[in-house]
Amino acid sequence: MHTLLKEIRQTIVPERGSAHGPLPPLLLAMTVVTGLVDSFSYLVLGHVFVANMTGNVVFLAFALVGARGFSIPASMVALGAFGVGAVGGGRVGANLAHDRARMLSAGTILQAVFVAVAVVLAAASASPMTAGFRYGLIVVLGVSMGIQNAAARKLAVPDMTTTVLTQTITGISADGTLAGGSGSQAGRRGLTVLAMFAGAIMGAACIVNSEKVYALVIALVIVAAVGATTRALGASEPDWARALD
């Protein structure tokens, strides 16, 4: 229990001089964004994810065999948009690989632009949503999440992918002492799972009980806050901002 609590504390409030500095809590915040955005895409845009590409591959298979409620074009557009965003995020990461603070700041600023467009589209759309607005939202949100995923990959903070939980959840069990491992990092990994769960809860609550656009507004605020915070903390070129060897 002591180890678990220590891992949680060090993830939320990293120790001074730690290798990744404030990146773990910042990426936790971005994991909340994933839950918000995917709850919006699934509940509002119709059985499609814009962050969880594993789900879209499965949904595409369902659609191909004629399962109701799934769309071949929607899944393919989401996959394509995510890929385009990942290319953009990868370019940002390659150009700023020497400075992880600038990399995350630039990536989140670029992502915020696409999320802001999504907020405008969601606010302007009618109910039921027309195909034009639906596919427009899938594109801009898919691109935004591709950027986020590429940035997280380039940052290479352990167990902080911001979008993929399968390996994280596997690690909690497979790396634990019961499985003969040296330690599962259950504190950090558990926080990642909870962060996405919290984002999904907030997003679903907005959509079911309030206004659907609020889920995207919250996501935009978080992305902008992460970008601004990273820029401020990295201005002095701290050790954690330097590229990993």
C-alpha positions as MATLAB code, in Angstrom:
seq = 'MHTLLKEIRQTIVPERGSAHGPLPPLLLAMTVVTGLVDSFSYLVLGHVFVANMTGNVVFLAFALVGARGFSIPASMVALGAFGVGAVGGGRVGANLAHDRARMLSAGTILQAVFVAVAVVLAAASASPMTAGFRYGLIVVLGVSMGIQNAAARKLAVPDMTTTVLTQTITGISADGTLAGGSGSQAGRRGLTVLAMFAGAIMGAACIVNSEKVYALVIALVIVAAVGATTRALGASEPDWARALD';
ca = [
       0.000    0.000    0.000;
       2.859    2.358    0.827;
       4.402    1.750   -2.598;
       1.072    2.302   -4.325;
       0.491    5.622   -2.581;
       4.055    6.701   -3.312;
       3.592    5.959   -7.019;
       0.344    7.929   -7.065;
       1.931   10.894   -5.305;
       4.990   10.921   -7.561;
       2.808   10.807  -10.664;
       0.572   13.671   -9.591;
       3.310   15.701   -7.887;
       6.672   14.600   -9.354;
       9.763   14.967   -7.221;
      12.114   17.804   -8.008;
      14.746   16.674  -10.462;
      12.787   13.656  -11.706;
      13.600   12.545  -15.246;
      10.189   13.477  -16.666;
       9.457   16.501  -14.491;
       5.816   17.651  -14.765;
       5.111   15.554  -17.869;
       3.258   12.718  -16.026;
       0.491   14.945  -14.558;
       0.237   16.886  -17.818;
      -0.220   13.656  -19.773;
      -2.773   12.491  -17.214;
      -4.765   15.594  -18.077;
      -4.503   14.702  -21.757;
      -5.792   11.219  -20.946;
      -8.904   12.885  -19.502;
      -9.271   14.610  -22.877;
      -9.310   11.215  -24.583;
     -12.228   10.083  -22.422;
     -14.130   13.299  -23.133;
     -13.606   13.207  -26.876;
     -14.288    9.505  -27.342;
     -17.469    9.723  -25.281;
     -18.605   12.519  -27.600;
     -17.697   10.658  -30.772;
     -19.336    7.398  -29.728;
     -22.511    8.853  -28.247;
     -23.044   11.752  -30.648;
     -21.360   10.756  -33.908;
     -22.644    7.191  -33.943;
     -20.570    4.180  -32.892;
     -17.213    5.588  -33.936;
     -14.122    6.500  -31.941;
     -11.735    9.316  -32.813;
      -9.003    8.340  -30.331;
      -9.314    4.575  -29.811;
      -8.288    3.190  -33.181;
      -8.450   -0.411  -31.959;
     -12.165    0.092  -31.474;
     -12.540    1.552  -34.960;
     -10.863   -1.436  -36.584;
     -13.334   -3.710  -34.774;
     -16.269   -1.442  -35.678;
     -15.168   -1.519  -39.313;
     -15.262   -5.307  -39.226;
     -18.765   -5.200  -37.714;
     -19.925   -2.821  -40.443;
     -18.452   -4.972  -43.207;
     -20.611   -7.930  -42.178;
     -23.726   -5.783  -41.934;
     -24.066   -5.281  -38.173;
     -26.561   -2.518  -37.441;
     -25.451    0.819  -36.036;
     -21.937    0.739  -37.502;
     -20.689    2.664  -40.527;
     -17.915    1.712  -42.933;
     -17.343    5.337  -44.076;
     -17.332    6.710  -40.511;
     -14.767    4.173  -39.285;
     -12.561    4.675  -42.338;
     -12.739    8.469  -42.104;
     -11.827    8.314  -38.411;
      -8.863    6.030  -39.134;
      -7.690    8.267  -41.971;
      -8.053   11.495  -40.002;
      -6.204   10.001  -37.037;
      -3.391    8.948  -39.362;
      -3.132   12.453  -40.819;
      -3.008   13.917  -37.316;
      -0.335   11.425  -36.279;
       1.787   12.481  -39.261;
       1.441   16.118  -38.228;
       2.211   15.329  -34.612;
       5.170   13.233  -35.696;
       6.569   16.122  -37.712;
       6.267   18.422  -34.720;
       8.002   15.816  -32.580;
      10.821   15.330  -35.086;
      11.453   19.067  -35.401;
      11.400   19.657  -31.640;
      12.891   16.363  -30.447;
      15.622   18.250  -28.580;
      13.104   20.013  -26.321;
      10.243   17.956  -24.896;
       8.601   21.000  -23.324;
       8.401   22.825  -26.650;
       7.289   19.600  -28.317;
       4.312   19.140  -25.990;
       3.477   22.836  -26.023;
       3.499   23.030  -29.818;
       1.550   19.798  -30.145;
      -1.173   20.891  -27.755;
      -1.481   24.310  -29.399;
      -1.967   22.614  -32.769;
      -4.412   20.156  -31.230;
      -6.337   22.970  -29.559;
      -6.975   24.560  -32.959;
      -8.712   21.415  -34.201;
     -10.667   20.931  -30.974;
     -11.791   24.580  -31.182;
     -13.091   23.941  -34.705;
     -14.931   20.897  -33.340;
     -16.548   23.058  -30.643;
     -17.807   25.469  -33.310;
     -19.148   22.647  -35.465;
     -20.858   20.944  -32.533;
     -22.431   24.202  -31.382;
     -23.689   24.998  -34.885;
     -25.075   21.544  -35.634;
     -28.752   20.735  -35.434;
     -30.425   17.742  -33.842;
     -30.442   15.236  -35.406;
     -26.975   15.997  -36.752;
     -26.599   16.102  -40.521;
     -23.970   14.035  -42.335;
     -21.885   17.109  -43.137;
     -21.478   18.110  -39.514;
     -21.003   14.495  -38.427;
     -18.144   13.810  -40.823;
     -16.651   17.238  -40.251;
     -16.477   16.493  -36.529;
     -15.016   13.040  -37.108;
     -12.270   14.573  -39.248;
     -11.221   17.421  -36.963;
     -11.430   15.329  -33.796;
      -9.593   12.420  -35.431;
      -6.801   14.740  -36.529;
      -6.599   16.281  -33.055;
      -6.278   12.900  -31.358;
      -3.692   11.730  -33.866;
      -1.601   14.758  -32.951;
      -2.004   13.973  -29.255;
      -1.067   10.334  -29.639;
       2.015   11.146  -31.706;
       3.164   13.723  -29.145;
       2.745   11.262  -26.270;
       4.689    8.641  -28.200;
       7.562   11.051  -28.876;
       7.661   12.145  -25.220;
       8.107    8.493  -24.199;
       6.949    8.796  -20.597;
       6.394    5.213  -19.375;
       2.714    4.157  -19.174;
       1.556    7.569  -20.392;
       0.239    6.954  -23.905;
      -2.921    9.056  -23.203;
      -5.044    6.891  -25.526;
      -4.222    3.167  -25.170;
      -5.169    1.349  -21.967;
      -4.945   -2.319  -22.961;
      -1.208   -2.574  -22.313;
      -1.555   -0.403  -19.224;
      -4.181   -2.662  -17.672;
      -2.218   -5.770  -18.694;
       0.867   -4.390  -16.998;
      -0.941   -3.888  -13.696;
      -1.530   -7.632  -13.471;
       1.258   -9.155  -15.558;
       4.084   -7.149  -13.957;
       2.866   -7.598  -10.384;
       4.435   -9.838   -7.768;
       1.629  -12.398   -8.092;
       2.727  -12.948  -11.698;
       6.372  -13.156  -10.715;
       7.188   -9.615  -11.755;
       9.241   -7.036   -9.917;
       6.468   -4.453   -9.672;
       3.449   -3.380  -11.655;
       3.608    0.405  -11.224;
      -0.042    0.045  -10.282;
      -0.202    3.581   -8.912;
       0.767    5.344  -12.136;
      -1.062    2.882  -14.367;
      -4.174    2.986  -12.223;
      -4.231    6.779  -12.403;
      -4.116    6.570  -16.192;
      -7.144    4.272  -16.235;
      -8.998    6.526  -13.799;
      -8.151    9.622  -15.842;
      -9.722    8.205  -18.989;
     -12.687    6.912  -16.985;
     -13.185   10.354  -15.455;
     -13.096   11.998  -18.874;
     -15.633    9.521  -20.239;
     -17.927   10.064  -17.239;
     -17.796   13.837  -17.651;
     -18.349   13.631  -21.386;
     -21.269   11.235  -21.097;
     -22.841   13.331  -18.335;
     -22.675   16.437  -20.530;
     -24.211   14.634  -23.489;
     -26.936   12.794  -21.596;
     -27.892   15.443  -19.037;
     -26.863   18.783  -20.508;
     -25.459   20.073  -23.817;
     -23.320   17.823  -26.033;
     -20.924   20.625  -26.895;
     -19.867   20.995  -23.260;
     -17.824   17.782  -23.481;
     -15.713   19.362  -26.221;
     -15.504   22.695  -24.417;
     -14.042   20.969  -21.355;
     -11.608   19.099  -23.596;
     -10.531   22.366  -25.234;
      -9.952   24.046  -21.874;
      -7.776   21.145  -20.707;
      -5.735   21.031  -23.920;
      -5.166   24.800  -23.827;
      -4.226   24.674  -20.136;
      -1.710   21.874  -20.736;
      -0.166   23.827  -23.598;
       0.128   27.028  -21.578;
       1.445   25.240  -18.492;
       4.049   23.327  -20.473;
       5.206   26.487  -22.194;
       5.565   28.308  -18.865;
       7.337   25.452  -17.066;
       9.678   24.787  -19.956;
      10.688   28.397  -20.536;
      13.824   28.036  -18.391;
      14.923   24.920  -20.318;
      14.867   22.517  -17.324;
      16.568   19.114  -17.407;
      13.298   17.211  -17.946;
      12.715   19.080  -21.184;
      15.857   17.692  -22.776;
      15.615   14.771  -25.162;
      16.088   11.349  -23.598;
      19.241    9.471  -24.530;
];
